[in-house]
């Protein structure tokens, strides 16, 4: 997959493409259904498939006080999208000026002048343009004017959640509540956070302890102890992960793993897959009793 930082000019000889637009935070199962449909249409039409996304969540610009926690870093999002067979990823800087584009100007700039779209594939809840004023019906009407087609995929229902559809909002809510099993169902994989790890004290009884500083905007679960997996230098280790508000700096978690020759002495980039909650804070305490003291 080729990654562009904007869609100002497609490559020489570009004759059209299949496009899907969105934040794609989490690349959850609903996103995956849209992306797979776009890829299938691209292959049948003999056209490249383009995902058009943003360098930050739009609410981080238009409503900064309501910016949601991030389910994926930009790098992890790109990796997941590439794995679904997409040909090009465009990451648009989401600025105040870009946010101010009216729906018609957005379509003209991005889909017509920028990408020469032949087909646009979106979920039924897609919104675009200033104040999210445009919807899929508006997009289809503009497609008739500009010569591109629009295919809309109905929202994908997440079983067991009162008819709710797969969504980033549902995933964030489950993670915040400590329901990592539910989040895995929505995402289609364990929830992962990345960060930089350093030793936290001396190893004891064959175990190593790390402090991991994750992105302060990353979606973390409610305080408690979680079963998970630590990924470091190509090695995956079963881990206990402690999330607590008094752990130090915002975005810090503590991790305990077996350290029998695992080489955890060095600081390094790590990924943590959060699998299931195994303990909540003891009554009247912020810290789960007897766990990672």
Secondary structure, DSSP 8 states (H G I E B T S, - for coil): -EEES--SS--TT---EEEEES--TT--HHHHHHHHHHHHHHHHHT-EEEEEEESS-THHHH-GGG---BSS-HHHHHHHHHTTT-SEEEEE---HHHHT--HHHHIIIIIIIIT-EEEEEEETT--BSGGG-B-HHHHHHHHHHHT-EEEEE---B-TTSTT-B--HHHHHHHHHTT-HHHHHHHHTS-EEEEEEEEE-S--BTTEEEEEEEE-TTB---SSEEEEEEEEETTEEEEEEEEE-TTSSSTTEEEEEEE-SS---SS-EEEEEEEEEEEE---TT-SS-TTS--
